[in-house]
């Protein structure tokens, strides 16, 4: 069952020049997003907006989430 196939934001990605595949189902189609990383100190002082950002890819096949410190590169034409 494809989760996002009708969504235009489904793409293939590479990291360090290698194609990203899902470790769970072997899928190669993902939806990209980002997530704010929080620490206790930033939360205590209500400064979460100063936290770093992580990049996430959600597998279209099984919804497995993969986290990255740098933005994965979208494969053109995919």
PDB file with SEQRES, HELIX, SHEET and CRYST1 records, atoms N, CA, C and O in Angstrom:
SEQRES   1 A   78  UNK UNK UNK UNK UNK UNK UNK UNK UNK UNK UNK UNK UNK          
SEQRES   2 A   78  UNK UNK UNK UNK UNK UNK UNK UNK UNK UNK UNK UNK UNK          
SEQRES   3 A   78  UNK UNK UNK UNK UNK UNK UNK UNK UNK UNK UNK UNK UNK          
SEQRES   4 A   78  UNK UNK UNK UNK UNK UNK UNK UNK UNK UNK UNK UNK UNK          
SEQRES   5 A   78  UNK UNK UNK UNK UNK UNK UNK UNK UNK UNK UNK UNK UNK          
SEQRES   6 A   78  UNK UNK UNK UNK UNK UNK UNK UNK UNK UNK UNK UNK UNK          
HELIX    1 AA1 UNK A   40  UNK A   44  1                                   5    
HELIX    2 AA2 UNK A   48  UNK A   50  5                                   3    
SHEET    1 AA1 4 UNK A  10  UNK A  11  0                                        
SHEET    2 AA1 4 UNK A  30  UNK A  36 -1                                        
SHEET    3 AA1 4 UNK A  53  UNK A  59 -1                                        
SHEET    4 AA1 4 UNK A  65  UNK A  68 -1                                        
SHEET    1 AA2 3 UNK A  18  UNK A  19  0                                        
SHEET    2 AA2 3 UNK A  13  UNK A  15 -1                                        
SHEET    3 AA2 3 UNK A  73  UNK A  74 -1                                        
CRYST1    1.000    1.000    1.000  90.00  90.00  90.00 P 1           1          
ATOM      1  N   UNK A   1       0.841  -1.179   0.000  1.00  0.00           N  
ATOM      2  CA  UNK A   1       0.000   0.000   0.000  1.00  0.00           C  
ATOM      3  C   UNK A   1       0.885   1.240   0.000  1.00  0.00           C  
ATOM      4  O   UNK A   1       1.725   1.396   0.886  1.00  0.00           O  
ATOM      5  N   UNK A   2       0.714   2.100  -0.953  1.00  0.00           N  
ATOM      6  CA  UNK A   2       1.470   3.344  -1.027  1.00  0.00           C  
ATOM      7  C   UNK A   2       0.759   4.413  -0.212  1.00  0.00           C  
ATOM      8  O   UNK A   2      -0.449   4.608  -0.346  1.00  0.00           O  
ATOM      9  N   UNK A   3       1.510   5.099   0.624  1.00  0.00           N  
ATOM     10  CA  UNK A   3       0.916   6.094   1.513  1.00  0.00           C  
ATOM     11  C   UNK A   3       0.719   7.446   0.854  1.00  0.00           C  
ATOM     12  O   UNK A   3      -0.296   8.108   1.076  1.00  0.00           O  
ATOM     13  N   UNK A   4       1.687   7.861   0.040  1.00  0.00           N  
ATOM     14  CA  UNK A   4       1.675   9.216  -0.489  1.00  0.00           C  
ATOM     15  C   UNK A   4       1.672   9.262  -2.011  1.00  0.00           C  
ATOM     16  O   UNK A   4       1.871  10.337  -2.576  1.00  0.00           O  
ATOM     17  N   UNK A   5       1.459   8.165  -2.686  1.00  0.00           N  
ATOM     18  CA  UNK A   5       1.650   8.090  -4.132  1.00  0.00           C  
ATOM     19  C   UNK A   5       0.882   9.156  -4.900  1.00  0.00           C  
ATOM     20  O   UNK A   5       1.363   9.616  -5.936  1.00  0.00           O  
ATOM     21  N   UNK A   6      -0.267   9.557  -4.441  1.00  0.00           N  
ATOM     22  CA  UNK A   6      -1.030  10.596  -5.136  1.00  0.00           C  
ATOM     23  C   UNK A   6      -0.495  11.991  -4.817  1.00  0.00           C  
ATOM     24  O   UNK A   6      -0.859  12.969  -5.470  1.00  0.00           O  
ATOM     25  N   UNK A   7       0.351  12.072  -3.831  1.00  0.00           N  
ATOM     26  CA  UNK A   7       0.951  13.340  -3.418  1.00  0.00           C  
ATOM     27  C   UNK A   7       2.111  13.681  -4.342  1.00  0.00           C  
ATOM     28  O   UNK A   7       2.938  12.817  -4.632  1.00  0.00           O  
ATOM     29  N   UNK A   8       2.186  14.906  -4.802  1.00  0.00           N  
ATOM     30  CA  UNK A   8       3.259  15.329  -5.705  1.00  0.00           C  
ATOM     31  C   UNK A   8       4.616  15.416  -5.028  1.00  0.00           C  
ATOM     32  O   UNK A   8       5.625  15.590  -5.711  1.00  0.00           O  
ATOM     33  N   UNK A   9       4.670  15.302  -3.736  1.00  0.00           N  
ATOM     34  CA  UNK A   9       5.924  15.461  -2.995  1.00  0.00           C  
ATOM     35  C   UNK A   9       6.694  14.160  -2.816  1.00  0.00           C  
ATOM     36  O   UNK A   9       7.646  14.123  -2.036  1.00  0.00           O  
ATOM     37  N   UNK A  10       6.315  13.095  -3.510  1.00  0.00           N  
ATOM     38  CA  UNK A  10       7.026  11.821  -3.419  1.00  0.00           C  
ATOM     39  C   UNK A  10       8.188  11.865  -4.406  1.00  0.00           C  
ATOM     40  O   UNK A  10       7.995  12.102  -5.598  1.00  0.00           O  
ATOM     41  N   UNK A  11       9.400  11.633  -3.892  1.00  0.00           N  
ATOM     42  CA  UNK A  11      10.601  11.712  -4.724  1.00  0.00           C  
ATOM     43  C   UNK A  11      11.588  10.618  -4.329  1.00  0.00           C  
ATOM     44  O   UNK A  11      11.404   9.923  -3.330  1.00  0.00           O  
ATOM     45  N   UNK A  12      12.623  10.487  -5.124  1.00  0.00           N  
ATOM     46  CA  UNK A  12      13.772   9.646  -4.811  1.00  0.00           C  
ATOM     47  C   UNK A  12      14.892  10.582  -4.369  1.00  0.00           C  
ATOM     48  O   UNK A  12      14.970  11.724  -4.821  1.00  0.00           O  
ATOM     49  N   UNK A  13      15.766  10.089  -3.474  1.00  0.00           N  
ATOM     50  CA  UNK A  13      16.813  10.928  -2.907  1.00  0.00           C  
ATOM     51  C   UNK A  13      18.145  10.198  -2.898  1.00  0.00           C  
ATOM     52  O   UNK A  13      18.205   8.970  -2.955  1.00  0.00           O  
ATOM     53  N   UNK A  14      19.211  10.986  -2.825  1.00  0.00           N  
ATOM     54  CA  UNK A  14      20.549  10.434  -2.632  1.00  0.00           C  
ATOM     55  C   UNK A  14      21.186  11.113  -1.434  1.00  0.00           C  
ATOM     56  O   UNK A  14      20.872  12.256  -1.103  1.00  0.00           O  
ATOM     57  N   UNK A  15      22.091  10.380  -0.789  1.00  0.00           N  
ATOM     58  CA  UNK A  15      22.904  10.910   0.311  1.00  0.00           C  
ATOM     59  C   UNK A  15      24.328  10.447   0.047  1.00  0.00           C  
ATOM     60  O   UNK A  15      24.573   9.256  -0.143  1.00  0.00           O  
ATOM     61  N   UNK A  16      25.258  11.379   0.035  1.00  0.00           N  
ATOM     62  CA  UNK A  16      26.665  11.077  -0.256  1.00  0.00           C  
ATOM     63  C   UNK A  16      26.808  10.346  -1.592  1.00  0.00           C  
ATOM     64  O   UNK A  16      27.665   9.475  -1.746  1.00  0.00           O  
ATOM     65  N   UNK A  17      25.959  10.713  -2.554  1.00  0.00           N  
ATOM     66  CA  UNK A  17      26.035  10.131  -3.883  1.00  0.00           C  
ATOM     67  C   UNK A  17      25.417   8.754  -4.032  1.00  0.00           C  
ATOM     68  O   UNK A  17      25.482   8.165  -5.111  1.00  0.00           O  
ATOM     69  N   UNK A  18      24.817   8.226  -2.969  1.00  0.00           N  
ATOM     70  CA  UNK A  18      24.200   6.895  -3.018  1.00  0.00           C  
ATOM     71  C   UNK A  18      22.689   7.021  -2.880  1.00  0.00           C  
ATOM     72  O   UNK A  18      22.210   7.862  -2.119  1.00  0.00           O  
ATOM     73  N   UNK A  19      21.933   6.205  -3.601  1.00  0.00           N  
ATOM     74  CA  UNK A  19      20.471   6.281  -3.494  1.00  0.00           C  
ATOM     75  C   UNK A  19      20.000   5.867  -2.108  1.00  0.00           C  
ATOM     76  O   UNK A  19      20.527   4.932  -1.505  1.00  0.00           O  
ATOM     77  N   UNK A  20      19.003   6.578  -1.621  1.00  0.00           N  
ATOM     78  CA  UNK A  20      18.411   6.244  -0.324  1.00  0.00           C  
ATOM     79  C   UNK A  20      17.370   5.151  -0.550  1.00  0.00           C  
ATOM     80  O   UNK A  20      16.504   5.271  -1.416  1.00  0.00           O  
ATOM     81  N   UNK A  21      17.467   4.093   0.238  1.00  0.00           N  
ATOM     82  CA  UNK A  21      16.469   3.028   0.216  1.00  0.00           C  
ATOM     83  C   UNK A  21      15.981   2.794   1.640  1.00  0.00           C  
ATOM     84  O   UNK A  21      16.703   3.042   2.606  1.00  0.00           O  
ATOM     85  N   UNK A  22      14.776   2.325   1.753  1.00  0.00           N  
ATOM     86  CA  UNK A  22      14.203   2.041   3.066  1.00  0.00           C  
ATOM     87  C   UNK A  22      14.811   0.752   3.613  1.00  0.00           C  
ATOM     88  O   UNK A  22      14.802  -0.269   2.925  1.00  0.00           O  
ATOM     89  N   UNK A  23      15.337   0.781   4.835  1.00  0.00           N  
ATOM     90  CA  UNK A  23      15.917  -0.431   5.419  1.00  0.00           C  
ATOM     91  C   UNK A  23      14.864  -1.479   5.784  1.00  0.00           C  
ATOM     92  O   UNK A  23      15.199  -2.642   6.008  1.00  0.00           O  
ATOM     93  N   UNK A  24      13.608  -1.077   5.846  1.00  0.00           N  
ATOM     94  CA  UNK A  24      12.552  -2.005   6.238  1.00  0.00           C  
ATOM     95  C   UNK A  24      11.937  -2.728   5.042  1.00  0.00           C  
ATOM     96  O   UNK A  24      11.839  -3.955   5.037  1.00  0.00           O  
ATOM     97  N   UNK A  25      11.517  -1.955   4.016  1.00  0.00           N  
ATOM     98  CA  UNK A  25      10.814  -2.574   2.889  1.00  0.00           C  
ATOM     99  C   UNK A  25      11.578  -2.485   1.570  1.00  0.00           C  
ATOM    100  O   UNK A  25      11.156  -3.066   0.570  1.00  0.00           O  
ATOM    101  N   UNK A  26      12.704  -1.760   1.561  1.00  0.00           N  
ATOM    102  CA  UNK A  26      13.480  -1.623   0.343  1.00  0.00           C  
ATOM    103  C   UNK A  26      12.960  -0.577  -0.615  1.00  0.00           C  
ATOM    104  O   UNK A  26      13.464  -0.460  -1.732  1.00  0.00           O  
ATOM    105  N   UNK A  27      11.958   0.190  -0.202  1.00  0.00           N  
ATOM    106  CA  UNK A  27      11.375   1.223  -1.056  1.00  0.00           C  
ATOM    107  C   UNK A  27      12.363   2.328  -1.391  1.00  0.00           C  
ATOM    108  O   UNK A  27      13.344   2.537  -0.678  1.00  0.00           O  
ATOM    109  N   UNK A  28      12.094   3.029  -2.481  1.00  0.00           N  
ATOM    110  CA  UNK A  28      12.976   4.117  -2.916  1.00  0.00           C  
ATOM    111  C   UNK A  28      12.227   5.433  -3.105  1.00  0.00           C  
ATOM    112  O   UNK A  28      12.816   6.408  -3.572  1.00  0.00           O  
ATOM    113  N   UNK A  29      10.954   5.481  -2.755  1.00  0.00           N  
ATOM    114  CA  UNK A  29      10.148   6.699  -2.880  1.00  0.00           C  
ATOM    115  C   UNK A  29       9.862   7.249  -1.486  1.00  0.00           C  
ATOM    116  O   UNK A  29       9.405   6.525  -0.602  1.00  0.00           O  
ATOM    117  N   UNK A  30      10.140   8.551  -1.301  1.00  0.00           N  
ATOM    118  CA  UNK A  30      10.029   9.166   0.019  1.00  0.00           C  
ATOM    119  C   UNK A  30       9.374  10.539  -0.056  1.00  0.00           C  
ATOM    120  O   UNK A  30       9.388  11.199  -1.095  1.00  0.00           O  
ATOM    121  N   UNK A  31       8.804  10.947   1.062  1.00  0.00           N  
ATOM    122  CA  UNK A  31       8.340  12.317   1.249  1.00  0.00           C  
ATOM    123  C   UNK A  31       9.315  12.973   2.214  1.00  0.00           C  
ATOM    124  O   UNK A  31       9.587  12.439   3.289  1.00  0.00           O  
ATOM    125  N   UNK A  32       9.844  14.135   1.826  1.00  0.00           N  
ATOM    126  CA  UNK A  32      10.823  14.836   2.652  1.00  0.00           C  
ATOM    127  C   UNK A  32      10.132  15.809   3.597  1.00  0.00           C  
ATOM    128  O   UNK A  32       9.100  16.396   3.273  1.00  0.00           O  
ATOM    129  N   UNK A  33      10.726  15.961   4.765  1.00  0.00           N  
ATOM    130  CA  UNK A  33      10.244  16.913   5.751  1.00  0.00           C  
ATOM    131  C   UNK A  33      11.428  17.322   6.621  1.00  0.00           C  
ATOM    132  O   UNK A  33      12.551  16.863   6.414  1.00  0.00           O  
ATOM    133  N   UNK A  34      11.169  18.171   7.576  1.00  0.00           N  
ATOM    134  CA  UNK A  34      12.215  18.547   8.529  1.00  0.00           C  
ATOM    135  C   UNK A  34      11.622  18.540   9.922  1.00  0.00           C  
ATOM    136  O   UNK A  34      10.404  18.602  10.090  1.00  0.00           O  
ATOM    137  N   UNK A  35      12.485  18.464  10.919  1.00  0.00           N  
ATOM    138  CA  UNK A  35      12.045  18.422  12.311  1.00  0.00           C  
ATOM    139  C   UNK A  35      12.984  19.271  13.154  1.00  0.00           C  
ATOM    140  O   UNK A  35      14.201  19.233  12.974  1.00  0.00           O  
ATOM    141  N   UNK A  36      12.421  20.024  14.058  1.00  0.00           N  
ATOM    142  CA  UNK A  36      13.213  20.855  14.950  1.00  0.00           C  
ATOM    143  C   UNK A  36      13.716  19.997  16.102  1.00  0.00           C  
ATOM    144  O   UNK A  36      12.938  19.268  16.718  1.00  0.00           O  
ATOM    145  N   UNK A  37      15.009  20.077  16.398  1.00  0.00           N  
ATOM    146  CA  UNK A  37      15.588  19.324  17.501  1.00  0.00           C  
ATOM    147  C   UNK A  37      15.659  20.222  18.736  1.00  0.00           C  
ATOM    148  O   UNK A  37      16.162  21.344  18.670  1.00  0.00           O  
ATOM    149  N   UNK A  38      15.160  19.725  19.844  1.00  0.00           N  
ATOM    150  CA  UNK A  38      15.101  20.514  21.077  1.00  0.00           C  
ATOM    151  C   UNK A  38      16.020  19.933  22.140  1.00  0.00           C  
ATOM    152  O   UNK A  38      16.272  18.728  22.169  1.00  0.00           O  
ATOM    153  N   UNK A  39      16.511  20.792  23.003  1.00  0.00           N  
ATOM    154  CA  UNK A  39      17.256  20.361  24.181  1.00  0.00           C  
ATOM    155  C   UNK A  39      16.505  20.833  25.418  1.00  0.00           C  
ATOM    156  O   UNK A  39      15.645  21.709  25.327  1.00  0.00           O  
ATOM    157  N   UNK A  40      16.824  20.260  26.564  1.00  0.00           N  
ATOM    158  CA  UNK A  40      16.157  20.670  27.804  1.00  0.00           C  
ATOM    159  C   UNK A  40      16.408  22.141  28.107  1.00  0.00           C  
ATOM    160  O   UNK A  40      15.508  22.856  28.546  1.00  0.00           O  
ATOM    161  N   UNK A  41      17.636  22.584  27.869  1.00  0.00           N  
ATOM    162  CA  UNK A  41      17.972  23.978  28.162  1.00  0.00           C  
ATOM    163  C   UNK A  41      17.194  24.954  27.304  1.00  0.00           C  
ATOM    164  O   UNK A  41      16.655  25.939  27.809  1.00  0.00           O  
ATOM    165  N   UNK A  42      17.133  24.685  26.006  1.00  0.00           N  
ATOM    166  CA  UNK A  42      16.390  25.576  25.120  1.00  0.00           C  
ATOM    167  C   UNK A  42      14.904  25.573  25.454  1.00  0.00           C  
ATOM    168  O   UNK A  42      14.248  26.614  25.394  1.00  0.00           O  
ATOM    169  N   UNK A  43      14.376  24.412  25.803  1.00  0.00           N  
ATOM    170  CA  UNK A  43      12.964  24.328  26.164  1.00  0.00           C  
ATOM    171  C   UNK A  43      12.698  25.084  27.458  1.00  0.00           C  
ATOM    172  O   UNK A  43      11.699  25.796  27.559  1.00  0.00           O  
ATOM    173  N   UNK A  44      13.578  24.942  28.451  1.00  0.00           N  
ATOM    174  CA  UNK A  44      13.402  25.624  29.731  1.00  0.00           C  
ATOM    175  C   UNK A  44      13.322  27.132  29.538  1.00  0.00           C  
ATOM    176  O   UNK A  44      12.503  27.798  30.170  1.00  0.00           O  
ATOM    177  N   UNK A  45      14.169  27.672  28.667  1.00  0.00           N  
ATOM    178  CA  UNK A  45      14.187  29.115  28.432  1.00  0.00           C  
ATOM    179  C   UNK A  45      13.288  29.538  27.268  1.00  0.00           C  
ATOM    180  O   UNK A  45      13.345  30.686  26.826  1.00  0.00           O  
ATOM    181  N   UNK A  46      12.463  28.620  26.773  1.00  0.00           N  
ATOM    182  CA  UNK A  46      11.539  28.858  25.664  1.00  0.00           C  
ATOM    183  C   UNK A  46      12.269  29.404  24.435  1.00  0.00           C  
ATOM    184  O   UNK A  46      11.815  30.351  23.793  1.00  0.00           O  
ATOM    185  N   UNK A  47      13.405  28.786  24.126  1.00  0.00           N  
ATOM    186  CA  UNK A  47      14.207  29.181  22.973  1.00  0.00           C  
ATOM    187  C   UNK A  47      14.356  28.036  21.979  1.00  0.00           C  
ATOM    188  O   UNK A  47      15.404  27.885  21.351  1.00  0.00           O  
ATOM    189  N   UNK A  48      13.304  27.229  21.837  1.00  0.00           N  
ATOM    190  CA  UNK A  48      13.370  26.083  20.941  1.00  0.00           C  
ATOM    191  C   UNK A  48      13.734  26.472  19.520  1.00  0.00           C  
ATOM    192  O   UNK A  48      14.357  25.690  18.801  1.00  0.00           O  
ATOM    193  N   UNK A  49      13.353  27.669  19.111  1.00  0.00           N  
ATOM    194  CA  UNK A  49      13.627  28.118  17.742  1.00  0.00           C  
ATOM    195  C   UNK A  49      15.119  28.224  17.448  1.00  0.00           C  
ATOM    196  O   UNK A  49      15.514  28.300  16.285  1.00  0.00           O  
ATOM    197  N   UNK A  50      15.954  28.228  18.493  1.00  0.00           N  
ATOM    198  CA  UNK A  50      17.400  28.265  18.291  1.00  0.00           C  
ATOM    199  C   UNK A  50      17.994  26.877  18.035  1.00  0.00           C  
ATOM    200  O   UNK A  50      19.168  26.752  17.686  1.00  0.00           O  
ATOM    201  N   UNK A  51      17.177  25.843  18.210  1.00  0.00           N  
ATOM    202  CA  UNK A  51      17.656  24.472  18.043  1.00  0.00           C  
ATOM    203  C   UNK A  51      17.996  24.148  16.596  1.00  0.00           C  
ATOM    204  O   UNK A  51      17.600  24.861  15.674  1.00  0.00           O  
ATOM    205  N   UNK A  52      18.726  23.074  16.415  1.00  0.00           N  
ATOM    206  CA  UNK A  52      19.106  22.639  15.077  1.00  0.00           C  
ATOM    207  C   UNK A  52      17.939  21.935  14.392  1.00  0.00           C  
ATOM    208  O   UNK A  52      16.976  21.513  15.033  1.00  0.00           O  
ATOM    209  N   UNK A  53      18.054  21.824  13.081  1.00  0.00           N  
ATOM    210  CA  UNK A  53      17.037  21.159  12.285  1.00  0.00           C  
ATOM    211  C   UNK A  53      17.580  19.833  11.764  1.00  0.00           C  
ATOM    212  O   UNK A  53      18.728  19.750  11.328  1.00  0.00           O  
ATOM    213  N   UNK A  54      16.747  18.802  11.813  1.00  0.00           N  
ATOM    214  CA  UNK A  54      17.075  17.513  11.212  1.00  0.00           C  
ATOM    215  C   UNK A  54      16.183  17.350   9.987  1.00  0.00           C  
ATOM    216  O   UNK A  54      15.099  17.929   9.911  1.00  0.00           O  
ATOM    217  N   UNK A  55      16.648  16.562   9.041  1.00  0.00           N  
ATOM    218  CA  UNK A  55      15.886  16.302   7.825  1.00  0.00           C  
ATOM    219  C   UNK A  55      15.402  14.860   7.877  1.00  0.00           C  
ATOM    220  O   UNK A  55      16.158  13.953   8.223  1.00  0.00           O  
ATOM    221  N   UNK A  56      14.146  14.658   7.532  1.00  0.00           N  
ATOM    222  CA  UNK A  56      13.566  13.326   7.599  1.00  0.00           C  
ATOM    223  C   UNK A  56      12.988  12.924   6.248  1.00  0.00           C  
ATOM    224  O   UNK A  56      12.453  13.753   5.512  1.00  0.00           O  
ATOM    225  N   UNK A  57      13.106  11.645   5.942  1.00  0.00           N  
ATOM    226  CA  UNK A  57      12.468  11.064   4.770  1.00  0.00           C  
ATOM    227  C   UNK A  57      11.514   9.983   5.261  1.00  0.00           C  
ATOM    228  O   UNK A  57      11.907   9.089   6.010  1.00  0.00           O  
ATOM    229  N   UNK A  58      10.264  10.073   4.835  1.00  0.00           N  
ATOM    230  CA  UNK A  58       9.245   9.094   5.211  1.00  0.00           C  
ATOM    231  C   UNK A  58       8.998   8.196   4.004  1.00  0.00           C  
ATOM    232  O   UNK A  58       8.634   8.677   2.931  1.00  0.00           O  
ATOM    233  N   UNK A  59       9.194   6.907   4.180  1.00  0.00           N  
ATOM    234  CA  UNK A  59       9.031   5.940   3.092  1.00  0.00           C  
ATOM    235  C   UNK A  59       7.575   5.900   2.633  1.00  0.00           C  
ATOM    236  O   UNK A  59       6.657   5.807   3.448  1.00  0.00           O  
ATOM    237  N   UNK A  60       7.379   5.971   1.323  1.00  0.00           N  
ATOM    238  CA  UNK A  60       6.042   5.905   0.746  1.00  0.00           C  
ATOM    239  C   UNK A  60       5.438   4.504   0.882  1.00  0.00           C  
ATOM    240  O   UNK A  60       4.215   4.360   0.890  1.00  0.00           O  
ATOM    241  N   UNK A  61       6.269   3.486   0.988  1.00  0.00           N  
ATOM    242  CA  UNK A  61       5.778   2.116   1.058  1.00  0.00           C  
ATOM    243  C   UNK A  61       5.328   1.671   2.429  1.00  0.00           C  
ATOM    244  O   UNK A  61       4.287   1.028   2.567  1.00  0.00           O  
ATOM    245  N   UNK A  62       6.122   2.015   3.470  1.00  0.00           N  
ATOM    246  CA  UNK A  62       5.815   1.455   4.794  1.00  0.00           C  
ATOM    247  C   UNK A  62       5.795   2.492   5.917  1.00  0.00           C  
ATOM    248  O   UNK A  62       5.497   2.147   7.061  1.00  0.00           O  
ATOM    249  N   UNK A  63       6.100   3.731   5.621  1.00  0.00           N  
ATOM    250  CA  UNK A  63       6.108   4.867   6.558  1.00  0.00           C  
ATOM    251  C   UNK A  63       7.308   4.881   7.513  1.00  0.00           C  
ATOM    252  O   UNK A  63       7.313   5.637   8.485  1.00  0.00           O  
ATOM    253  N   UNK A  64       8.312   4.062   7.246  1.00  0.00           N  
ATOM    254  CA  UNK A  64       9.556   4.102   8.036  1.00  0.00           C  
ATOM    255  C   UNK A  64      10.157   5.505   7.907  1.00  0.00           C  
ATOM    256  O   UNK A  64      10.177   6.067   6.812  1.00  0.00           O  
ATOM    257  N   UNK A  65      10.641   6.070   9.005  1.00  0.00           N  
ATOM    258  CA  UNK A  65      11.231   7.405   8.995  1.00  0.00           C  
ATOM    259  C   UNK A  65      12.741   7.286   9.135  1.00  0.00           C  
ATOM    260  O   UNK A  65      13.245   6.590  10.016  1.00  0.00           O  
ATOM    261  N   UNK A  66      13.457   7.980   8.248  1.00  0.00           N  
ATOM    262  CA  UNK A  66      14.917   8.044   8.322  1.00  0.00           C  
ATOM    263  C   UNK A  66      15.311   9.484   8.608  1.00  0.00           C  
ATOM    264  O   UNK A  66      14.781  10.414   8.001  1.00  0.00           O  
ATOM    265  N   UNK A  67      16.250   9.664   9.541  1.00  0.00           N  
ATOM    266  CA  UNK A  67      16.704  10.988   9.970  1.00  0.00           C  
ATOM    267  C   UNK A  67      18.085  11.281   9.393  1.00  0.00           C  
ATOM    268  O   UNK A  67      18.929  10.390   9.296  1.00  0.00           O  
ATOM    269  N   UNK A  68      18.307  12.549   9.008  1.00  0.00           N  
ATOM    270  CA  UNK A  68      19.582  12.978   8.438  1.00  0.00           C  
ATOM    271  C   UNK A  68      19.980  14.329   9.024  1.00  0.00           C  
ATOM    272  O   UNK A  68      19.131  15.172   9.312  1.00  0.00           O  
ATOM    273  N   UNK A  69      21.285  14.517   9.196  1.00  0.00           N  
ATOM    274  CA  UNK A  69      21.801  15.794   9.690  1.00  0.00           C  
ATOM    275  C   UNK A  69      21.909  16.835   8.598  1.00  0.00           C  
ATOM    276  O   UNK A  69      21.814  18.032   8.873  1.00  0.00           O  
ATOM    277  N   UNK A  70      22.106  16.405   7.367  1.00  0.00           N  
ATOM    278  CA  UNK A  70      22.152  17.300   6.207  1.00  0.00           C  
ATOM    279  C   UNK A  70      21.023  16.915   5.271  1.00  0.00           C  
ATOM    280  O   UNK A  70      20.598  15.760   5.242  1.00  0.00           O  
ATOM    281  N   UNK A  71      20.545  17.866   4.517  1.00  0.00           N  
ATOM    282  CA  UNK A  71      19.425  17.609   3.609  1.00  0.00           C  
ATOM    283  C   UNK A  71      19.801  16.627   2.515  1.00  0.00           C  
ATOM    284  O   UNK A  71      20.786  16.853   1.811  1.00  0.00           O  
ATOM    285  N   UNK A  72      19.053  15.545   2.345  1.00  0.00           N  
ATOM    286  CA  UNK A  72      19.287  14.626   1.227  1.00  0.00           C  
ATOM    287  C   UNK A  72      19.017  15.354  -0.096  1.00  0.00           C  
ATOM    288  O   UNK A  72      18.216  16.287  -0.153  1.00  0.00           O  
ATOM    289  N   UNK A  73      19.694  14.916  -1.143  1.00  0.00           N  
ATOM    290  CA  UNK A  73      19.519  15.531  -2.451  1.00  0.00           C  
ATOM    291  C   UNK A  73      18.412  14.824  -3.213  1.00  0.00           C  
ATOM    292  O   UNK A  73      18.397  13.597  -3.318  1.00  0.00           O  
ATOM    293  N   UNK A  74      17.479  15.619  -3.746  1.00  0.00           N  
ATOM    294  CA  UNK A  74      16.394  15.054  -4.535  1.00  0.00           C  
ATOM    295  C   UNK A  74      16.933  14.674  -5.914  1.00  0.00           C  
ATOM    296  O   UNK A  74      17.667  15.444  -6.533  1.00  0.00           O  
ATOM    297  N   UNK A  75      16.566  13.489  -6.387  1.00  0.00           N  
ATOM    298  CA  UNK A  75      16.975  13.029  -7.707  1.00  0.00           C  
ATOM    299  C   UNK A  75      16.051  13.671  -8.729  1.00  0.00           C  
ATOM    300  O   UNK A  75      14.832  13.519  -8.646  1.00  0.00           O  
ATOM    301  N   UNK A  76      16.619  14.386  -9.693  1.00  0.00           N  
ATOM    302  CA  UNK A  76      15.800  15.063 -10.687  1.00  0.00           C  
ATOM    303  C   UNK A  76      15.160  14.046 -11.628  1.00  0.00           C  
ATOM    304  O   UNK A  76      15.756  13.027 -11.979  1.00  0.00           O  
ATOM    305  N   UNK A  77      13.946  14.351 -12.017  1.00  0.00           N  
ATOM    306  CA  UNK A  77      13.232  13.489 -12.930  1.00  0.00           C  
ATOM    307  C   UNK A  77      12.620  12.257 -12.301  1.00  0.00           C  
ATOM    308  O   UNK A  77      12.092  11.398 -13.008  1.00  0.00           O  
ATOM    309  N   UNK A  78      12.684  12.154 -10.974  1.00  0.00           N  
ATOM    310  CA  UNK A  78      12.142  10.961 -10.308  1.00  0.00           C  
ATOM    311  C   UNK A  78      10.774  11.247  -9.729  1.00  0.00           C  
ATOM    312  O   UNK A  78      10.160  10.364  -9.131  1.00  0.00           O  
TER     313      UNK A  78                                                      
END                                                                             
